[in-house]
Amino acid sequence: MNIQAEKIQLAKMLLETENPKIIDSIKKIFKKENATDFWDDLMPEQREEIEKALMEIKNGEVIAYKTFIQKHR
């Protein structure tokens, strides 16, 4: 069966169902398929900052949250 025939068959099945769970499942599949990765929406400068922060964490260049907050209060 070719792709067009499969799409027609699926459309028929969708039109015939009265099960809201099936419809919700199909919606979730399409939403997941169409969702973009936030990384793709970032500007290059933002990506560089995140990558730099990850390297700092990896290298142990971090301080405790409480210490940071105490210095800024």
C-alpha positions, 0 to 999 in steps of 0.5 A: 500500500502506498503512502496516500492510500495509508493516509486515506485509510487512517483518515477513514479510521479517525472519522469512524472512531468515537473514542476520545482517547484515540483522538487525544493520542493522535493529537499528541503524536502530531504535537510531538512531531511538530515540536521544535527543539528550543536549542534550534530557536536560540541565537548563537550567542545564547548557545555559546553562553550555555555551552560555556556554563556547562563547561564551567560546571564540568570543570568544577567552577561552581559555588553553592547557591547559599553562598551566592545568595549571601553575597548578593543580599 
